[in-house]
Amino acid sequence: MLQSNQPAPLNQTGEATPTYIFETYSDRERLYVQFEMMKEVFNLKLDEALRKAEIEVGPEAQFKLLDAGCGEGLFSAEIIRRFPKAEVIGFDRDPEAVMTATMFASSMGNVHFFNHDALQPIPQGVQAGSGEIAAGNFDVAVAWLLLMHVRPVEQAIQNLKDTLRPGGTIFLHDGPEDWATFPHPSFEALMAAMAQAGRYISSFDFAYRQAEYLEKAGFEQIESVVLENALGGRTSQGQRGFSHMIATFESARSGLVDKLKFLSGAEFDEHIRRIKTECTVEQEGIGRSVFTTARKPF
């Protein structure tokens, strides 16, 4: 496995800051719920990226895709399920996630994973799948909920651009700073702490600026859309989204309380207790995601 030597970013006092506030172990269940919630829209947006790369969408499609920040490989496996003749190479900075992804996809001969940091150039000459990883040999690069956690984001985008062939496409998905709103004071308090963490450890509100960054990087045919979904309320989808949000908060507890100290443990736990006991199906909020596709010029 490749290990990155990229140092953690520094805060205003010159101290290293965390770059990801979720705990990998406690975050696993949330990520699986998120995958099931977002799988359909992921497939729709991936199809748009493939067509933009002039790849005909269908089970016979052959293409090479880079899954940046692949986590445990759920979306990589979904791509191969739909496109069995494609080849997917994924990377993640978390070696445990890469190990899990490798075991998860062990029966799929055309899915491969390695340990890497998006802020470092993609390594050249590393054997993966049918050949070596090399600049300019991927048809599509996917960054799913990755770039909102890194800085400088320009460097990560340039690294991904370098992997694409001329006419290849990039597909971004991130949550904006107001990625969830819900009419309850404890929900609002935890969202405020999450937003503060986002401003502290990553690129401020990167999601709404995806198109801007891609244009500066020299991409063309940039298309960006904000999708909204129900959070809470009486629908099953809204209730799943609400449960996902609670799991998101709980997974961030260590980051918000122990690492960043934006809340005390007692304050955090009281907010969670109130959300779980006081919110009703009569209350409904909104979840937001930003999706952008763009093409590397020929």
N, C-alpha and C positions, 0 to 999 in steps of 0.2 A: 504493500500500500504506500501511496505517496503522502507524506506529511508536509503541511505548510508551515513555513517559518514566519508567516505574516504576523507582526505584533498587533496586540489589541490597540484600538484607537485611544487617544488621550483626551481627558476632559480639560477644562480651563486651567486646572491646577497642575497639569502635567501627569496626573495619575492615570493608570490604565483603567478603562471602563469595560464592563461586560458588553458583548456584541449580540447576545441573544438571551432574553430573560426567561425563557421557558426551560423547565427541567426535562431532559430527554425522557427519562423513565416515566414520570407522571404525565408527560404530554402525549404518550403513545395513543391512549384511548381516544383523546380528542382528535388526533390526526386521522385516525381511522373513521371517526364520525364525520369529520370534515371531508374526507375523500368521498364517502357515500353521498353527502349533501351536494358536492360540487362536481361529481363525475360527469353528469349530463352536460353542464355548461362547459366543462373542460373539453369534452369531445367536440362540441360545436365550434369552439374557438380554435381548437387544434385544426379542425377541417379548414377553417378560414386561412390559417397560416400555411397549410399544405397547398391550397389552391393558389395562394399568393406566390408560392415558390414554383408554381406551374407543375404541381404533382396531382395527378388524378386521384381523387379519393375513392377508395374501394379496397376490398380484401387482397387484391393483387398488387397494391401499391408497394413500390420499393423505394426506400429513402433511408437516410442516416440522420438520426436525431440525437442532440445533446440535451440531457435533462440536468440542468444546473440547479444544485441544491435539491437533489433527488430524495433526500430523507431515506425512508425505508423502502423506496422503490414502488410504491402503490401505483402512481401514475405511469411509471415506466412499464409496469406489467399490463396496465390497461391499454397502453398504446400497442403493445405486441398482441394482446388479445384481439384487437380490432384489425391490426395490420401485421399478420404473421410473417410477412416477407420483409418487413422493415428491420432495421438494426438500431438499437437504443444503447447509448453509453451515458451513464449518469455519474455525477460526482457530488460529494457532500463533505463539508469540513468535519463532520462528526464521525469518527471511525466506527463507533458502535452502530450507528445508523447504516453505514456502508456494509458492515458485516451482516446485519439483519437483512438488508436488501439483497445481498449476494446469496444468502441462504434461501430467501423468499423466492428468488428467481432462478434457483439452481437447475430447474427442469427446463428453462428457456435458454436455448443455446445462443440466441441473438440478443441477449440483454447482458450488459457488463457494467460494473461499478468500480470506482476508485475514490480514494480519499484526496480531497483537494479543496483549496479556498478560492472562491470566485474573484478575489482581489489579486490573485496571482495569475500570470499568463498560463494558458492551458499548456501542459508539458508536451513537448514534441518527442516523437519516437517511442512512446510507451505503447506496448502491444495491448490491444483491446479488441476482441471480436475478430473480424475478418482481416484486420490490418492494423497499422500503427495510427495512433492519434496524430494528426498533422493539421497545420493551419489550412483553412479553406476547404475542408473536405466534408463538412456537415451541411445538410439541406435545411435543417430547422434547429434552432436553439430555443429551449423552453426555460423560463425562469419563473417558477410558480411560488409566490410568496417568499422570494429570496431577496430581491434588491432593496426592499424596504428595510432590511436588516443590515445593510452594508454601507460603508462610506470609505473613500469617495465612490459614489455610485458610477461616476463617469468611467472610472478605471474598470469596474466590473463589466459595464456595457461594452467597452472597447475590447476587453478580453473575449467576450462572447461574439462580438462582431468578427474578430479575427478567425474564429473557428468556422465561419460560414463561407460557402462558395459564393461567387458572384450570382446574384439572384436568389440566394437563400434568405430565409425569413427568421425573424425573432418573434417570440410570443411571450408577453409579460402579463403577470397577474399579481396585483398587490392590493392590500387594504388601505384606504386613506385614513387620515387621522380621525375623521368622524365615521369610522367603519361600522359603528353600531350606536343607535340612539334608542333609549327606552325610558318611559315615564316613571322612573323611580329614583329617589335621591341617592340610594346606595349604588345603584347601577351607574348613575352619573358620576359619582365619586370615584369608582373604580376605573371608569373610562377616562376620567381626567388624569389619574395616576398612570394609566397605560399610555396616554398621549404624551405625558411628561417624559416617560421612559423612551418613547419613540424619538422625541426631540433630543434626548441626551445621548442615545447610543447609535442612532442611524441617520439617514438622510431625511431632513424635515419634510414631512408630507410628500414623500416622493411620488406616491401613486397618482395624484392629480397632475403631476409633471412628467409622466412617462413619455408622452409625445414630444415634449420640449427636449428632454434628454436624448431621445432617439434622433430627432432632427439635428441636434448639435453634433451627434456622432456620425452623421452623414447617411442615415437611412432615408428611404423614400416610401411612398405609398403607405403612410402612417395612418392607421385607423384606431381610434380609442373610444371606448364606451364605458359608462358607469352603469352597472346593474344593481338594482335594489330588490330586496326580498323581505318578506314579513319576518318579524322577530317576535315570538310570542303569539298571543291570540288563540283562536280556536282551531286553526288548521294544523294538521300533522306536521307539515313542513315548517310552519312557524314555531311549533313546540320543539322540533328537532333543533332549529336554529337557536332557540332560547337555551336549551340544554347545552348546546355547543358553546355558547357564550359563557355560561357558568363554568364549564370545564376549562375554557380559555383563561378565565380569571384565576381559577384554582391552580392551573399549571404555572401561572406567572407569580404565584405567591412568594416563592423564594427570591425571585429577581426583584420584585417590588419592595419586599420587606427586608430581606437579609443583605442583598447586594447593593441596591440603590437607596434603601432606607427612606422611601417616599411615604410609607405608612408603617405604623407599628403593627405587630402581629395581632394585637387585640382589635385594633381598628379594622384591619383587613377581615378578620374572622367575623366581626359584627356585621360588616357590610354583606358578606356572603350569607350569613344567617338571615338577615332581613330580606334579601332578594329571594331566598328559597321559601321563606315563610309568609311573606307579605304580598308577593306578586300574584296576580290572578289571571285567568284566561280572558278577562275583559280588557286587559292592558295589551297593547300591541306597539311594537317599535319597528325600526327599519335597520336592516343590515346592508352594507354597501361593499362592492368590489369594483376594481378598475381593471379592464382588460385592454391590451394594446398589441396590435400586430404591425409589423413593418418589414420592408424588404431591403436587403443590401443591394446597392446598384450593380448592374452588370459592368 
